[in-house]
Amino acid sequence: MRIWPVQDAKARFSEFLDACVSEGPQVVTRRGTETAVLVPIGEWRRLQVAARPSLKQLLLTDSARTDSLVPVRSKARRRQAIPLG
């Protein structure tokens, strides 16, 4: 995995893109700090499939269950009403 300063990645974008396709992920740094990664589309799609589903996706499935999303009510006692008068 090659590391590219952002200035080099911008100035030589075609080379940067070719390196990604031929060598795999390429890291971009800004002021010496790793900031982003360019990955080939095949690897990106593989990562998306392997990623955990979002809450929205889980709730939209046929087997969506909300029982575990609702917290258990506490057994707190309520105050008794004081009779007036």
PDB file of N, CA, C and O in Angstrom:
ATOM      1  N   MET A   1       0.860  -1.166   0.000  1.00  0.00           N
ATOM      2  CA  MET A   1       0.000   0.000   0.000  1.00  0.00           C
ATOM      3  C   MET A   1       0.904   1.226   0.000  1.00  0.00           C
ATOM      4  O   MET A   1       1.725   1.413   0.898  1.00  0.00           O
ATOM      5  N   ARG A   2       0.740   2.044  -1.009  1.00  0.00           N
ATOM      6  CA  ARG A   2       1.564   3.232  -1.171  1.00  0.00           C
ATOM      7  C   ARG A   2       0.902   4.428  -0.492  1.00  0.00           C
ATOM      8  O   ARG A   2      -0.323   4.523  -0.426  1.00  0.00           O
ATOM      9  N   ILE A   3       1.731   5.332   0.007  1.00  0.00           N
ATOM     10  CA  ILE A   3       1.238   6.527   0.679  1.00  0.00           C
ATOM     11  C   ILE A   3       1.503   7.737  -0.223  1.00  0.00           C
ATOM     12  O   ILE A   3       2.624   7.950  -0.687  1.00  0.00           O
ATOM     13  N   TRP A   4       0.455   8.517  -0.459  1.00  0.00           N
ATOM     14  CA  TRP A   4       0.526   9.690  -1.317  1.00  0.00           C
ATOM     15  C   TRP A   4       0.183  10.948  -0.520  1.00  0.00           C
ATOM     16  O   TRP A   4      -0.880  11.007   0.098  1.00  0.00           O
ATOM     17  N   PRO A   5       1.062  11.955  -0.521  1.00  0.00           N
ATOM     18  CA  PRO A   5       0.649  13.247   0.024  1.00  0.00           C
ATOM     19  C   PRO A   5      -0.466  13.800  -0.859  1.00  0.00           C
ATOM     20  O   PRO A   5      -0.464  13.555  -2.065  1.00  0.00           O
ATOM     21  N   VAL A   6      -1.397  14.525  -0.300  1.00  0.00           N
ATOM     22  CA  VAL A   6      -2.553  15.007  -1.046  1.00  0.00           C
ATOM     23  C   VAL A   6      -2.138  15.827  -2.270  1.00  0.00           C
ATOM     24  O   VAL A   6      -2.803  15.768  -3.304  1.00  0.00           O
ATOM     25  N   GLN A   7      -1.049  16.589  -2.163  1.00  0.00           N
ATOM     26  CA  GLN A   7      -0.599  17.395  -3.295  1.00  0.00           C
ATOM     27  C   GLN A   7      -0.211  16.496  -4.469  1.00  0.00           C
ATOM     28  O   GLN A   7      -0.547  16.795  -5.615  1.00  0.00           O
ATOM     29  N   ASP A   8       0.501  15.387  -4.189  1.00  0.00           N
ATOM     30  CA  ASP A   8       0.915  14.459  -5.245  1.00  0.00           C
ATOM     31  C   ASP A   8      -0.290  13.723  -5.833  1.00  0.00           C
ATOM     32  O   ASP A   8      -0.365  13.514  -7.044  1.00  0.00           O
ATOM     33  N   ALA A   9      -1.218  13.338  -4.982  1.00  0.00           N
ATOM     34  CA  ALA A   9      -2.408  12.633  -5.460  1.00  0.00           C
ATOM     35  C   ALA A   9      -3.217  13.534  -6.394  1.00  0.00           C
ATOM     36  O   ALA A   9      -3.754  13.066  -7.398  1.00  0.00           O
ATOM     37  N   LYS A  10      -3.305  14.812  -6.069  1.00  0.00           N
ATOM     38  CA  LYS A  10      -4.034  15.755  -6.924  1.00  0.00           C
ATOM     39  C   LYS A  10      -3.279  16.015  -8.223  1.00  0.00           C
ATOM     40  O   LYS A  10      -3.875  16.013  -9.300  1.00  0.00           O
ATOM     41  N   ALA A  11      -1.987  16.236  -8.127  1.00  0.00           N
ATOM     42  CA  ALA A  11      -1.188  16.587  -9.305  1.00  0.00           C
ATOM     43  C   ALA A  11      -1.049  15.413 -10.274  1.00  0.00           C
ATOM     44  O   ALA A  11      -0.971  15.612 -11.486  1.00  0.00           O
ATOM     45  N   ARG A  12      -1.020  14.202  -9.745  1.00  0.00           N
ATOM     46  CA  ARG A  12      -0.817  13.008 -10.593  1.00  0.00           C
ATOM     47  C   ARG A  12      -1.976  12.041 -10.409  1.00  0.00           C
ATOM     48  O   ARG A  12      -1.763  10.854 -10.160  1.00  0.00           O
ATOM     49  N   PHE A  13      -3.201  12.539 -10.530  1.00  0.00           N
ATOM     50  CA  PHE A  13      -4.374  11.733 -10.240  1.00  0.00           C
ATOM     51  C   PHE A  13      -4.460  10.476 -11.103  1.00  0.00           C
ATOM     52  O   PHE A  13      -4.807   9.408 -10.599  1.00  0.00           O
ATOM     53  N   SER A  14      -4.150  10.588 -12.395  1.00  0.00           N
ATOM     54  CA  SER A  14      -4.216   9.406 -13.276  1.00  0.00           C
ATOM     55  C   SER A  14      -3.261   8.317 -12.799  1.00  0.00           C
ATOM     56  O   SER A  14      -3.614   7.138 -12.793  1.00  0.00           O
ATOM     57  N   GLU A  15      -2.060   8.705 -12.402  1.00  0.00           N
ATOM     58  CA  GLU A  15      -1.088   7.741 -11.882  1.00  0.00           C
ATOM     59  C   GLU A  15      -1.578   7.152 -10.555  1.00  0.00           C
ATOM     60  O   GLU A  15      -1.435   5.957 -10.299  1.00  0.00           O
ATOM     61  N   PHE A  16      -2.149   8.004  -9.733  1.00  0.00           N
ATOM     62  CA  PHE A  16      -2.722   7.597  -8.446  1.00  0.00           C
ATOM     63  C   PHE A  16      -3.823   6.554  -8.658  1.00  0.00           C
ATOM     64  O   PHE A  16      -3.865   5.531  -7.974  1.00  0.00           O
ATOM     65  N   LEU A  17      -4.713   6.831  -9.618  1.00  0.00           N
ATOM     66  CA  LEU A  17      -5.810   5.916  -9.931  1.00  0.00           C
ATOM     67  C   LEU A  17      -5.288   4.605 -10.514  1.00  0.00           C
ATOM     68  O   LEU A  17      -5.762   3.530 -10.148  1.00  0.00           O
ATOM     69  N   ASP A  18      -4.312   4.690 -11.421  1.00  0.00           N
ATOM     70  CA  ASP A  18      -3.716   3.477 -12.012  1.00  0.00           C
ATOM     71  C   ASP A  18      -3.057   2.616 -10.942  1.00  0.00           C
ATOM     72  O   ASP A  18      -3.168   1.390 -10.977  1.00  0.00           O
ATOM     73  N   ALA A  19      -2.367   3.251  -9.988  1.00  0.00           N
ATOM     74  CA  ALA A  19      -1.719   2.512  -8.902  1.00  0.00           C
ATOM     75  C   ALA A  19      -2.762   1.787  -8.062  1.00  0.00           C
ATOM     76  O   ALA A  19      -2.536   0.660  -7.624  1.00  0.00           O
ATOM     77  N   CYS A  20      -3.896   2.427  -7.839  1.00  0.00           N
ATOM     78  CA  CYS A  20      -4.972   1.801  -7.075  1.00  0.00           C
ATOM     79  C   CYS A  20      -5.480   0.552  -7.784  1.00  0.00           C
ATOM     80  O   CYS A  20      -5.664  -0.493  -7.161  1.00  0.00           O
ATOM     81  N   VAL A  21      -5.704   0.667  -9.080  1.00  0.00           N
ATOM     82  CA  VAL A  21      -6.232  -0.456  -9.857  1.00  0.00           C
ATOM     83  C   VAL A  21      -5.220  -1.595  -9.942  1.00  0.00           C
ATOM     84  O   VAL A  21      -5.595  -2.763  -9.841  1.00  0.00           O
ATOM     85  N   SER A  22      -3.943  -1.267 -10.126  1.00  0.00           N
ATOM     86  CA  SER A  22      -2.944  -2.324 -10.316  1.00  0.00           C
ATOM     87  C   SER A  22      -2.340  -2.859  -9.014  1.00  0.00           C
ATOM     88  O   SER A  22      -2.010  -4.042  -8.928  1.00  0.00           O
ATOM     89  N   GLU A  23      -2.194  -1.998  -8.004  1.00  0.00           N
ATOM     90  CA  GLU A  23      -1.509  -2.399  -6.767  1.00  0.00           C
ATOM     91  C   GLU A  23      -2.440  -2.584  -5.572  1.00  0.00           C
ATOM     92  O   GLU A  23      -2.068  -3.230  -4.592  1.00  0.00           O
ATOM     93  N   GLY A  24      -3.644  -2.023  -5.646  1.00  0.00           N
ATOM     94  CA  GLY A  24      -4.563  -2.108  -4.523  1.00  0.00           C
ATOM     95  C   GLY A  24      -4.717  -0.767  -3.838  1.00  0.00           C
ATOM     96  O   GLY A  24      -4.348   0.263  -4.402  1.00  0.00           O
ATOM     97  N   PRO A  25      -5.259  -0.764  -2.625  1.00  0.00           N
ATOM     98  CA  PRO A  25      -5.552   0.484  -1.917  1.00  0.00           C
ATOM     99  C   PRO A  25      -4.349   1.423  -1.827  1.00  0.00           C
ATOM    100  O   PRO A  25      -3.207   0.994  -1.663  1.00  0.00           O
ATOM    101  N   GLN A  26      -4.646   2.723  -1.941  1.00  0.00           N
ATOM    102  CA  GLN A  26      -3.627   3.772  -1.856  1.00  0.00           C
ATOM    103  C   GLN A  26      -4.057   4.750  -0.769  1.00  0.00           C
ATOM    104  O   GLN A  26      -5.210   5.178  -0.732  1.00  0.00           O
ATOM    105  N   VAL A  27      -3.129   5.100   0.114  1.00  0.00           N
ATOM    106  CA  VAL A  27      -3.419   5.984   1.242  1.00  0.00           C
ATOM    107  C   VAL A  27      -3.057   7.423   0.868  1.00  0.00           C
ATOM    108  O   VAL A  27      -2.020   7.672   0.252  1.00  0.00           O
ATOM    109  N   VAL A  28      -3.917   8.355   1.245  1.00  0.00           N
ATOM    110  CA  VAL A  28      -3.659   9.781   1.033  1.00  0.00           C
ATOM    111  C   VAL A  28      -3.420  10.420   2.394  1.00  0.00           C
ATOM    112  O   VAL A  28      -4.158  10.185   3.350  1.00  0.00           O
ATOM    113  N   THR A  29      -2.365  11.237   2.457  1.00  0.00           N
ATOM    114  CA  THR A  29      -2.061  11.931   3.714  1.00  0.00           C
ATOM    115  C   THR A  29      -2.219  13.431   3.526  1.00  0.00           C
ATOM    116  O   THR A  29      -2.011  13.964   2.436  1.00  0.00           O
ATOM    117  N   ARG A  30      -2.586  14.094   4.601  1.00  0.00           N
ATOM    118  CA  ARG A  30      -2.631  15.557   4.627  1.00  0.00           C
ATOM    119  C   ARG A  30      -1.827  15.999   5.834  1.00  0.00           C
ATOM    120  O   ARG A  30      -2.130  15.641   6.973  1.00  0.00           O
ATOM    121  N   ARG A  31      -0.802  16.778   5.563  1.00  0.00           N
ATOM    122  CA  ARG A  31       0.127  17.253   6.611  1.00  0.00           C
ATOM    123  C   ARG A  31       0.687  16.085   7.421  1.00  0.00           C
ATOM    124  O   ARG A  31       0.860  16.185   8.635  1.00  0.00           O
ATOM    125  N   GLY A  32       0.970  14.967   6.727  1.00  0.00           N
ATOM    126  CA  GLY A  32       1.583  13.808   7.370  1.00  0.00           C
ATOM    127  C   GLY A  32       0.625  12.877   8.089  1.00  0.00           C
ATOM    128  O   GLY A  32       1.050  11.864   8.643  1.00  0.00           O
ATOM    129  N   THR A  33      -0.657  13.201   8.090  1.00  0.00           N
ATOM    130  CA  THR A  33      -1.651  12.374   8.772  1.00  0.00           C
ATOM    131  C   THR A  33      -2.468  11.602   7.740  1.00  0.00           C
ATOM    132  O   THR A  33      -2.989  12.191   6.793  1.00  0.00           O
ATOM    133  N   GLU A  34      -2.581  10.278   7.923  1.00  0.00           N
ATOM    134  CA  GLU A  34      -3.390   9.476   7.013  1.00  0.00           C
ATOM    135  C   GLU A  34      -4.824   9.982   7.059  1.00  0.00           C
ATOM    136  O   GLU A  34      -5.423  10.070   8.131  1.00  0.00           O
ATOM    137  N   THR A  35      -5.378  10.318   5.880  1.00  0.00           N
ATOM    138  CA  THR A  35      -6.672  10.970   5.812  1.00  0.00           C
ATOM    139  C   THR A  35      -7.715  10.161   5.056  1.00  0.00           C
ATOM    140  O   THR A  35      -8.884  10.136   5.439  1.00  0.00           O
ATOM    141  N   ALA A  36      -7.292   9.494   3.975  1.00  0.00           N
ATOM    142  CA  ALA A  36      -8.251   8.774   3.147  1.00  0.00           C
ATOM    143  C   ALA A  36      -7.559   7.607   2.457  1.00  0.00           C
ATOM    144  O   ALA A  36      -6.332   7.513   2.426  1.00  0.00           O
ATOM    145  N   VAL A  37      -8.388   6.715   1.900  1.00  0.00           N
ATOM    146  CA  VAL A  37      -7.873   5.570   1.154  1.00  0.00           C
ATOM    147  C   VAL A  37      -8.677   5.451  -0.139  1.00  0.00           C
ATOM    148  O   VAL A  37      -9.906   5.522  -0.127  1.00  0.00           O
ATOM    149  N   LEU A  38      -7.972   5.271  -1.247  1.00  0.00           N
ATOM    150  CA  LEU A  38      -8.621   4.990  -2.521  1.00  0.00           C
ATOM    151  C   LEU A  38      -8.509   3.494  -2.745  1.00  0.00           C
ATOM    152  O   LEU A  38      -7.409   2.941  -2.757  1.00  0.00           O
ATOM    153  N   VAL A  39      -9.661   2.830  -2.924  1.00  0.00           N
ATOM    154  CA  VAL A  39      -9.675   1.374  -3.123  1.00  0.00           C
ATOM    155  C   VAL A  39     -10.311   1.038  -4.466  1.00  0.00           C
ATOM    156  O   VAL A  39     -11.175   1.774  -4.943  1.00  0.00           O
ATOM    157  N   PRO A  40      -9.892  -0.066  -5.081  1.00  0.00           N
ATOM    158  CA  PRO A  40     -10.525  -0.495  -6.329  1.00  0.00           C
ATOM    159  C   PRO A  40     -12.005  -0.793  -6.098  1.00  0.00           C
ATOM    160  O   PRO A  40     -12.398  -1.188  -5.000  1.00  0.00           O
ATOM    161  N   ILE A  41     -12.823  -0.604  -7.130  1.00  0.00           N
ATOM    162  CA  ILE A  41     -14.274  -0.763  -6.995  1.00  0.00           C
ATOM    163  C   ILE A  41     -14.658  -2.179  -6.558  1.00  0.00           C
ATOM    164  O   ILE A  41     -15.608  -2.349  -5.794  1.00  0.00           O
ATOM    165  N   GLY A  42     -13.939  -3.186  -7.028  1.00  0.00           N
ATOM    166  CA  GLY A  42     -14.245  -4.561  -6.622  1.00  0.00           C
ATOM    167  C   GLY A  42     -14.094  -4.767  -5.125  1.00  0.00           C
ATOM    168  O   GLY A  42     -14.919  -5.418  -4.483  1.00  0.00           O
ATOM    169  N   GLU A  43     -13.036  -4.207  -4.587  1.00  0.00           N
ATOM    170  CA  GLU A  43     -12.821  -4.329  -3.132  1.00  0.00           C
ATOM    171  C   GLU A  43     -13.868  -3.525  -2.362  1.00  0.00           C
ATOM    172  O   GLU A  43     -14.344  -3.967  -1.316  1.00  0.00           O
ATOM    173  N   TRP A  44     -14.227  -2.350  -2.875  1.00  0.00           N
ATOM    174  CA  TRP A  44     -15.253  -1.532  -2.230  1.00  0.00           C
ATOM    175  C   TRP A  44     -16.574  -2.290  -2.151  1.00  0.00           C
ATOM    176  O   TRP A  44     -17.227  -2.308  -1.108  1.00  0.00           O
ATOM    177  N   ARG A  45     -16.961  -2.913  -3.256  1.00  0.00           N
ATOM    178  CA  ARG A  45     -18.221  -3.669  -3.262  1.00  0.00           C
ATOM    179  C   ARG A  45     -18.165  -4.847  -2.304  1.00  0.00           C
ATOM    180  O   ARG A  45     -19.152  -5.148  -1.633  1.00  0.00           O
ATOM    181  N   ARG A  46     -17.019  -5.517  -2.234  1.00  0.00           N
ATOM    182  CA  ARG A  46     -16.854  -6.636  -1.303  1.00  0.00           C
ATOM    183  C   ARG A  46     -16.998  -6.141   0.138  1.00  0.00           C
ATOM    184  O   ARG A  46     -17.633  -6.798   0.963  1.00  0.00           O
ATOM    185  N   LEU A  47     -16.416  -4.997   0.431  1.00  0.00           N
ATOM    186  CA  LEU A  47     -16.507  -4.433   1.781  1.00  0.00           C
ATOM    187  C   LEU A  47     -17.940  -4.029   2.119  1.00  0.00           C
ATOM    188  O   LEU A  47     -18.382  -4.196   3.256  1.00  0.00           O
ATOM    189  N   GLN A  48     -18.665  -3.499   1.138  1.00  0.00           N
ATOM    190  CA  GLN A  48     -20.052  -3.123   1.389  1.00  0.00           C
ATOM    191  C   GLN A  48     -20.913  -4.338   1.709  1.00  0.00           C
ATOM    192  O   GLN A  48     -21.765  -4.276   2.595  1.00  0.00           O
ATOM    193  N   VAL A  49     -20.701  -5.436   1.001  1.00  0.00           N
ATOM    194  CA  VAL A  49     -21.469  -6.654   1.246  1.00  0.00           C
ATOM    195  C   VAL A  49     -21.133  -7.231   2.617  1.00  0.00           C
ATOM    196  O   VAL A  49     -22.007  -7.742   3.317  1.00  0.00           O
ATOM    197  N   ALA A  50     -19.856  -7.143   2.992  1.00  0.00           N
ATOM    198  CA  ALA A  50     -19.417  -7.710   4.263  1.00  0.00           C
ATOM    199  C   ALA A  50     -19.798  -6.838   5.461  1.00  0.00           C
ATOM    200  O   ALA A  50     -19.780  -7.303   6.601  1.00  0.00           O
ATOM    201  N   ALA A  51     -20.141  -5.578   5.201  1.00  0.00           N
ATOM    202  CA  ALA A  51     -20.461  -4.658   6.297  1.00  0.00           C
ATOM    203  C   ALA A  51     -21.763  -5.073   6.978  1.00  0.00           C
ATOM    204  O   ALA A  51     -22.637  -5.676   6.355  1.00  0.00           O
ATOM    205  N   ARG A  52     -21.876  -4.750   8.243  1.00  0.00           N
ATOM    206  CA  ARG A  52     -23.106  -5.044   8.977  1.00  0.00           C
ATOM    207  C   ARG A  52     -24.231  -4.192   8.428  1.00  0.00           C
ATOM    208  O   ARG A  52     -23.988  -3.063   8.001  1.00  0.00           O
ATOM    209  N   PRO A  53     -25.438  -4.691   8.426  1.00  0.00           N
ATOM    210  CA  PRO A  53     -26.564  -3.899   7.920  1.00  0.00           C
ATOM    211  C   PRO A  53     -26.865  -2.721   8.847  1.00  0.00           C
ATOM    212  O   PRO A  53     -26.600  -2.776  10.047  1.00  0.00           O
ATOM    213  N   SER A  54     -27.415  -1.669   8.276  1.00  0.00           N
ATOM    214  CA  SER A  54     -27.787  -0.497   9.068  1.00  0.00           C
ATOM    215  C   SER A  54     -29.083  -0.785   9.836  1.00  0.00           C
ATOM    216  O   SER A  54     -29.775  -1.766   9.564  1.00  0.00           O
ATOM    217  N   LEU A  55     -29.388   0.067  10.774  1.00  0.00           N
ATOM    218  CA  LEU A  55     -30.624  -0.081  11.535  1.00  0.00           C
ATOM    219  C   LEU A  55     -31.825  -0.015  10.596  1.00  0.00           C
ATOM    220  O   LEU A  55     -32.785  -0.768  10.757  1.00  0.00           O
ATOM    221  N   LYS A  56     -31.772   0.879   9.623  1.00  0.00           N
ATOM    222  CA  LYS A  56     -32.859   1.000   8.654  1.00  0.00           C
ATOM    223  C   LYS A  56     -33.055  -0.317   7.906  1.00  0.00           C
ATOM    224  O   LYS A  56     -34.184  -0.781   7.750  1.00  0.00           O
ATOM    225  N   GLN A  57     -31.961  -0.917   7.443  1.00  0.00           N
ATOM    226  CA  GLN A  57     -32.062  -2.190   6.728  1.00  0.00           C
ATOM    227  C   GLN A  57     -32.641  -3.281   7.619  1.00  0.00           C
ATOM    228  O   GLN A  57     -33.452  -4.092   7.172  1.00  0.00           O
ATOM    229  N   LEU A  58     -32.225  -3.297   8.876  1.00  0.00           N
ATOM    230  CA  LEU A  58     -32.745  -4.304   9.801  1.00  0.00           C
ATOM    231  C   LEU A  58     -34.247  -4.143  10.022  1.00  0.00           C
ATOM    232  O   LEU A  58     -34.986  -5.127  10.054  1.00  0.00           O
ATOM    233  N   LEU A  59     -34.692  -2.895  10.176  1.00  0.00           N
ATOM    234  CA  LEU A  59     -36.113  -2.651  10.439  1.00  0.00           C
ATOM    235  C   LEU A  59     -36.982  -2.918   9.215  1.00  0.00           C
ATOM    236  O   LEU A  59     -38.167  -3.222   9.354  1.00  0.00           O
ATOM    237  N   LEU A  60     -36.413  -2.807   8.032  1.00  0.00           N
ATOM    238  CA  LEU A  60     -37.190  -3.031   6.811  1.00  0.00           C
ATOM    239  C   LEU A  60     -37.243  -4.501   6.388  1.00  0.00           C
ATOM    240  O   LEU A  60     -37.961  -4.844   5.448  1.00  0.00           O
ATOM    241  N   THR A  61     -36.502  -5.362   7.060  1.00  0.00           N
ATOM    242  CA  THR A  61     -36.531  -6.777   6.701  1.00  0.00           C
ATOM    243  C   THR A  61     -37.825  -7.419   7.179  1.00  0.00           C
ATOM    244  O   THR A  61     -38.490  -6.903   8.078  1.00  0.00           O
ATOM    245  N   ASP A  62     -38.180  -8.555   6.567  1.00  0.00           N
ATOM    246  CA  ASP A  62     -39.396  -9.279   6.955  1.00  0.00           C
ATOM    247  C   ASP A  62     -39.335  -9.761   8.401  1.00  0.00           C
ATOM    248  O   ASP A  62     -40.361  -9.864   9.073  1.00  0.00           O
ATOM    249  N   SER A  63     -38.146 -10.049   8.866  1.00  0.00           N
ATOM    250  CA  SER A  63     -38.002 -10.588  10.218  1.00  0.00           C
ATOM    251  C   SER A  63     -37.669  -9.494  11.235  1.00  0.00           C
ATOM    252  O   SER A  63     -37.131  -9.790  12.302  1.00  0.00           O
ATOM    253  N   ALA A  64     -37.979  -8.241  10.918  1.00  0.00           N
ATOM    254  CA  ALA A  64     -37.656  -7.137  11.834  1.00  0.00           C
ATOM    255  C   ALA A  64     -38.361  -7.340  13.175  1.00  0.00           C
ATOM    256  O   ALA A  64     -39.549  -7.659  13.222  1.00  0.00           O
ATOM    257  N   ARG A  65     -37.632  -7.155  14.233  1.00  0.00           N
ATOM    258  CA  ARG A  65     -38.177  -7.307  15.577  1.00  0.00           C
ATOM    259  C   ARG A  65     -37.863  -6.041  16.342  1.00  0.00           C
ATOM    260  O   ARG A  65     -36.713  -5.605  16.378  1.00  0.00           O
ATOM    261  N   THR A  66     -38.857  -5.453  16.944  1.00  0.00           N
ATOM    262  CA  THR A  66     -38.623  -4.249  17.723  1.00  0.00           C
ATOM    263  C   THR A  66     -38.657  -4.525  19.222  1.00  0.00           C
ATOM    264  O   THR A  66     -38.420  -3.620  20.023  1.00  0.00           O
ATOM    265  N   ASP A  67     -38.946  -5.755  19.605  1.00  0.00           N
ATOM    266  CA  ASP A  67     -39.012  -6.077  21.035  1.00  0.00           C
ATOM    267  C   ASP A  67     -37.720  -5.718  21.751  1.00  0.00           C
ATOM    268  O   ASP A  67     -37.743  -5.217  22.875  1.00  0.00           O
ATOM    269  N   SER A  68     -36.604  -5.974  21.104  1.00  0.00           N
ATOM    270  CA  SER A  68     -35.324  -5.726  21.765  1.00  0.00           C
ATOM    271  C   SER A  68     -34.947  -4.250  21.737  1.00  0.00           C
ATOM    272  O   SER A  68     -33.997  -3.859  22.416  1.00  0.00           O
ATOM    273  N   LEU A  69     -35.660  -3.412  20.974  1.00  0.00           N
ATOM    274  CA  LEU A  69     -35.350  -1.997  20.911  1.00  0.00           C
ATOM    275  C   LEU A  69     -36.047  -1.198  22.002  1.00  0.00           C
ATOM    276  O   LEU A  69     -35.628  -0.085  22.320  1.00  0.00           O
ATOM    277  N   VAL A  70     -37.104  -1.752  22.576  1.00  0.00           N
ATOM    278  CA  VAL A  70     -37.855  -1.051  23.601  1.00  0.00           C
ATOM    279  C   VAL A  70     -37.300  -1.431  24.967  1.00  0.00           C
ATOM    280  O   VAL A  70     -37.280  -2.613  25.311  1.00  0.00           O
ATOM    281  N   PRO A  71     -36.846  -0.450  25.757  1.00  0.00           N
ATOM    282  CA  PRO A  71     -36.283  -0.780  27.061  1.00  0.00           C
ATOM    283  C   PRO A  71     -37.345  -1.344  28.001  1.00  0.00           C
ATOM    284  O   PRO A  71     -38.528  -1.024  27.885  1.00  0.00           O
ATOM    285  N   VAL A  72     -36.913  -2.170  28.916  1.00  0.00           N
ATOM    286  CA  VAL A  72     -37.812  -2.763  29.905  1.00  0.00           C
ATOM    287  C   VAL A  72     -38.239  -1.680  30.879  1.00  0.00           C
ATOM    288  O   VAL A  72     -37.415  -0.907  31.367  1.00  0.00           O
ATOM    289  N   ARG A  73     -39.537  -1.632  31.157  1.00  0.00           N
ATOM    290  CA  ARG A  73     -40.031  -0.636  32.106  1.00  0.00           C
ATOM    291  C   ARG A  73     -39.609  -1.007  33.512  1.00  0.00           C
ATOM    292  O   ARG A  73     -39.569  -2.182  33.879  1.00  0.00           O
ATOM    293  N   SER A  74     -39.301  -0.001  34.280  1.00  0.00           N
ATOM    294  CA  SER A  74     -38.883  -0.260  35.659  1.00  0.00           C
ATOM    295  C   SER A  74     -40.100  -0.579  36.519  1.00  0.00           C
ATOM    296  O   SER A  74     -41.236  -0.308  36.131  1.00  0.00           O
ATOM    297  N   LYS A  75     -39.857  -1.141  37.658  1.00  0.00           N
ATOM    298  CA  LYS A  75     -40.914  -1.525  38.592  1.00  0.00           C
ATOM    299  C   LYS A  75     -41.104  -0.450  39.663  1.00  0.00           C
ATOM    300  O   LYS A  75     -41.442  -0.756  40.807  1.00  0.00           O
ATOM    301  N   ALA A  76     -40.888   0.795  39.287  1.00  0.00           N
ATOM    302  CA  ALA A  76     -41.009   1.891  40.259  1.00  0.00           C
ATOM    303  C   ALA A  76     -42.443   1.995  40.770  1.00  0.00           C
ATOM    304  O   ALA A  76     -43.400   1.825  40.015  1.00  0.00           O
ATOM    305  N   ARG A  77     -42.573   2.274  42.054  1.00  0.00           N
ATOM    306  CA  ARG A  77     -43.904   2.420  42.641  1.00  0.00           C
ATOM    307  C   ARG A  77     -44.406   3.832  42.377  1.00  0.00           C
ATOM    308  O   ARG A  77     -43.652   4.803  42.422  1.00  0.00           O
ATOM    309  N   ARG A  78     -45.680   3.913  42.105  1.00  0.00           N
ATOM    310  CA  ARG A  78     -46.281   5.230  41.912  1.00  0.00           C
ATOM    311  C   ARG A  78     -46.801   5.735  43.259  1.00  0.00           C
ATOM    312  O   ARG A  78     -47.173   4.957  44.138  1.00  0.00           O
ATOM    313  N   ARG A  79     -46.815   7.059  43.389  1.00  0.00           N
ATOM    314  CA  ARG A  79     -47.350   7.619  44.615  1.00  0.00           C
ATOM    315  C   ARG A  79     -48.865   7.489  44.606  1.00  0.00           C
ATOM    316  O   ARG A  79     -49.506   7.632  43.565  1.00  0.00           O
ATOM    317  N   GLN A  80     -49.428   7.215  45.773  1.00  0.00           N
ATOM    318  CA  GLN A  80     -50.864   7.101  45.885  1.00  0.00           C
ATOM    319  C   GLN A  80     -51.484   8.500  45.961  1.00  0.00           C
ATOM    320  O   GLN A  80     -50.924   9.421  46.554  1.00  0.00           O
ATOM    321  N   ALA A  81     -52.641   8.621  45.348  1.00  0.00           N
ATOM    322  CA  ALA A  81     -53.332   9.902  45.368  1.00  0.00           C
ATOM    323  C   ALA A  81     -53.806  10.203  46.793  1.00  0.00           C
ATOM    324  O   ALA A  81     -54.268   9.311  47.505  1.00  0.00           O
ATOM    325  N   ILE A  82     -53.690  11.433  47.185  1.00  0.00           N
ATOM    326  CA  ILE A  82     -54.155  11.864  48.511  1.00  0.00           C
ATOM    327  C   ILE A  82     -55.604  12.307  48.354  1.00  0.00           C
ATOM    328  O   ILE A  82     -55.895  13.195  47.552  1.00  0.00           O
ATOM    329  N   PRO A  83     -56.530  11.687  49.124  1.00  0.00           N
ATOM    330  CA  PRO A  83     -57.941  12.082  49.015  1.00  0.00           C
ATOM    331  C   PRO A  83     -58.148  13.522  49.460  1.00  0.00           C
ATOM    332  O   PRO A  83     -57.624  13.952  50.488  1.00  0.00           O
ATOM    333  N   LEU A  84     -58.911  14.249  48.681  1.00  0.00           N
ATOM    334  CA  LEU A  84     -59.200  15.644  49.033  1.00  0.00           C
ATOM    335  C   LEU A  84     -60.448  15.701  49.899  1.00  0.00           C
ATOM    336  O   LEU A  84     -61.452  15.042  49.627  1.00  0.00           O
ATOM    337  N   GLY A  85     -60.361  16.453  50.879  1.00  0.00           N
ATOM    338  CA  GLY A  85     -61.430  16.792  51.635  1.00  0.00           C
ATOM    339  C   GLY A  85     -62.274  16.171  52.515  1.00  0.00           C
ATOM    340  O   GLY A  85     -63.185  16.804  53.049  1.00  0.00           O
TER     341      GLY A  85
END
